[in-house]
C-alpha cells in the first residue's frame, strides 16, 4: 500500500469536508482527539507521517486517484475564489 506524505493542512480540511465529516467524526475515524484534528487543520500541529498513514489506511486506502482528486479540488477552489474576487 502506497503511503501519502504530502497532504497540507488545507488539503486535509478539504478532504474531510469532501467526505462530509465534521472534525469530531473525522478525528474518531482516525482514532485521534478532536483537538488534535483541529490543530492539524489550523496549522498548530504539524502533519506527521503517522497522521498521514492513518488517512491512508482509513480513508484513501492507497488509492492515488483519491489523493489527486482532493488536490485538484483544493486548486480549483482557490482558482474560483480568485475569479470571484475580481468580479
Beta strands, then each sheet from edge to edge (+ up, - down):
end
